[in-house]
Amino acid sequence: MFLLENVVYSDIVNIQQMKINEGVITTIVGASGTGKTTLLRLLNRMTNLTSGRIIYKGQNLDEIDPVEHRRKVSMLSQTPLIFDGTVEDNLQMGLQLTEKKQHHQIS
């Protein structure tokens, strides 16, 4: 799903080659400050590369609209974002952001 080639961001991330397969849960672990969050930000187009390229499903990530990309690729942050309303309202918000049909309330 993702192919990273010669990906560099400042002096934080330096990846010669990395492949993340579709349909597989991938976990990124490491000590604090080693670039885990930066890597996720790069994969989600929230941060731009210094050099190299990231391919998503055969297409250069730079050529994909960031908003459309984020609707297709979900990543969980270490710090959750809580919206006003109930727990269900917060869960439904994810569907609104992806423009998918909302489910009816559970009674």
Residue pairs with C-beta under 8 A, 6 or more apart in sequence:
1 20
1 21
1 22
1 56
1 57
2 18
2 19
2 20
2 43
2 54
2 55
2 56
3 17
3 18
3 19
3 20
3 54
3 55
4 15
4 17
4 18
4 19
4 52
4 53
4 54
4 55
5 16
5 17
5 52
5 53
5 54
5 55
6 15
6 16
6 17
6 51
6 52
6 53
7 13
7 14
7 15
7 18
7 42
7 49
7 51
7 52
7 53
7 54
8 14
8 15
8 49
8 50
8 51
8 52
9 35
9 38
9 42
9 47
9 49
9 50
10 50
12 35
12 38
13 35
13 38
13 39
13 42
15 39
15 52
20 26
20 43
22 57
28 36
28 39
28 40
29 36
30 36
37 78
38 47
40 75
41 47
42 48
42 49
42 54
43 54
43 61
43 73
43 75
44 69
44 70
44 73
44 75
45 61
45 64
45 66
45 69
45 70
46 66
53 60
53 61
53 62
54 60
54 61
54 62
55 61
56 64
56 69
56 73
61 69
71 97
71 98
71 99
82 90
83 89
83 90
83 93
88 105
88 106
92 102
92 103
95 101
95 102
95 103
96 102
